[in-house]
Amino acid sequence: LCLLAQCLTLVFVSALGFIWKDRTQSSLHFANLMADRSRQAAELEQERVDAWRRAFQGMLDGVFDASCICSSNGVVQTSTPHLDSLLLGRSAAVDGAALHL
């Protein structure tokens, strides 16, 4: 009788181990799936931002003769060729020069 109880306990503990392993694998699979979806959403959003930036830059290039886009601390991010020539032929965007207004 004692041997039967030990066997039943072993079977029960083994079953719990398999259930825990299965749930852990399922949780890991779900976490990986969610991470992939988040990464894809971030990549899609970056593509949208880049498209808007290109459209805005194209509009500025067509409307203004000399323009640039600066970061919040005044560092030139992009500039038109005419503005580059006004800045003594230096490419402000490449140099990352800060504008002091």
Disulfide bonds with the S-S distance in Angstrom:
none
